[in-house]
Amino acid sequence: MKLKNFFKSIPTHMDYEGQKLAERLFHIIILFFGVVGFAWGYYIQQFGATIIILAAGFIVSCLLVLPPWPMYRRNPLDWQKPRPEKADTKKEGGKKKQK
């Protein structure tokens, strides 16, 4: 029971600004590791080194972007309150009957 409550207490949402930040961070990290990996692989003439560095960048970006860290939840949405339901009053006189 305690473990179930612990998992339910973990926030799993991210606001729109947080999604934008996460996507931008993901692109920057992948681009940086791609350029560094290409330069290092070209320097030592090993394509495998390029792939390993790019994979490391992918893992780092996944660790920074996929969990909903608090930095991605700084701008919560202010939802409107629901309107009270009104009783349906249909007027039969204004509609034409189909033949």
N, C-alpha and C positions, 0 to 999 in steps of 0.2 A: 504494500500500500504506500509506503513512504517513497519508494522509487517511482511509482506511478505519479504521485503528487509532485515529485521533483521534476519529472519530465513535462508535466502540464504547466509548471510555473516558468519554464523557459520561454521567453518571447520568440515568436517565429515570424514576425512581420517586419517589413521595411517600408518606409515611406517613399514617395516618388523622388524626392531630392536625394535620399539615400541610395535609391536604385541608380540614379544618374551618376552619383559619386562612385558607386561600386563599379559601374561599367567603365567610367573614365579611368579609374585606378587599374582595372583589369587590362585595358588597352595600353596604358603607360608601362605597366610591368612587363607585359608580353613583348612590347616593342623594344624596351630596354634590354631584356634578356636575349631577344632575337638578334639585335645589333651586336651586343657583346659576344654572343655565341658565334655569330658569323665571323666577326673579326678574329676571335681566338682560334676558331677552326681553320680560317684561312692562314693565320700565322703559323700554326703547327701542322697544317696540311692534313687535318683529320676531320672528316665530315661527322664522325661519331661524336666528337667533342661538341660540335654545334648542336646536335640533337640532345645530348645530355644537358647542356646548359639551358636550352629552350624548355626541356622537360622540368628542370629545376625551377625555372621561372613560372611555368604552369602550376606547379605544386605550391609555390609561394603565393601566387595570385589567388589560387583556390582557398588557401588558408586565410587570406585577408579579405576576400570578397564573399564567399559563400555563407559563412555564419552571419546571422543578423547582429553584428556588433552594435553597441550603443551609438557609435558615430553615424550609423545609417538610420537612426530613429530619432533624430533631433527635430524634425519638422512634422509633427503629427497633423493629420487632417482634422478640421473642425466640421463634423458632420451636422447636418440640419436635424432638428428634432422632428419626429414623425408627426404628420398632421392627424388630428382626430378624425375618425371615420364618420361620414355623414350618412344619414338614411337615404336610400335611393327613392327619389320621387319621379316616377315616369309619367309623362303626360301622353295619354292615348289619343287625344283629339288632334294633335299636331301631325301625326304620322298617317301616311296613306296606306291603305290596305292593299296587299297584292292580290291579283285575281288568279 
